C-alpha cells in the first residue's frame, strides 16, 4: 500500500510542476522514477491483500485496531478526530461481518481489497493521530485531512459491501472477460 501512496504522491508532485516536473532540475522527476520501482520491490498490492486478508477476516486486525484506539492518547485539540475514528470501528466491523456472512469464497476474494483498504485507513488514522499529539506543528493539519478522507473511504466501502449481492459477481466476471477479449 505504501508503494501506491508513493506513486500517487510522486504523480501529484509532477502534476504540480507541470511539464517542468519531468526535467532533471526538479527532484520530482527522480521521486516519480523511484516510486515506480517500489511496487516491484514491495510486491503487487494484490499479493499483499492475499497475505493480509486472513488476519483481517479472522478478527486479528479488528482487535489490533480496537487496542490501538484504546491506547491512543490524543491532545485535546485532536480528541474530536479520535472520536470520529472510533465511530468508524463498528462500521468496519459490520462490513467485515457482512463479508464473512456471504460464505462465498469468490465474493470474499472480490471484497477483500475493500476490507484491506478500510483496515489500512483506520490503522494509519490512529498512527497519524498519535504523531499529531507528539508533534502538532508537523502533523495536526495532516491528521485533520487524513481522518476525514478515512471517513469517506470507510463509509463508502462499507456501503458498497452492505449492498453487495453474490449475484453481482457474474456481471463483474462478464466485464472482465470482455476486457480480456478486447
Buried (B, 14 or more C-beta within 10 A) or exposed (E): BBBBEBBEBBBEBBEEBEEEBEEEEBEBBEBBEEBBEBBEEBEEBEEBBBEBBEBBBEBEBBEBBBEBBEEBEBBEEBEEBBEBBBEBBEBBBEBBEBBBEBEEEEBBEBBBBBBBBBBBBBBBBBBBBBBBBEEBEEBBEEBBEBBEEBBEBBBEBBEEBEEBEEEEBEEEEEEEEEEEEE
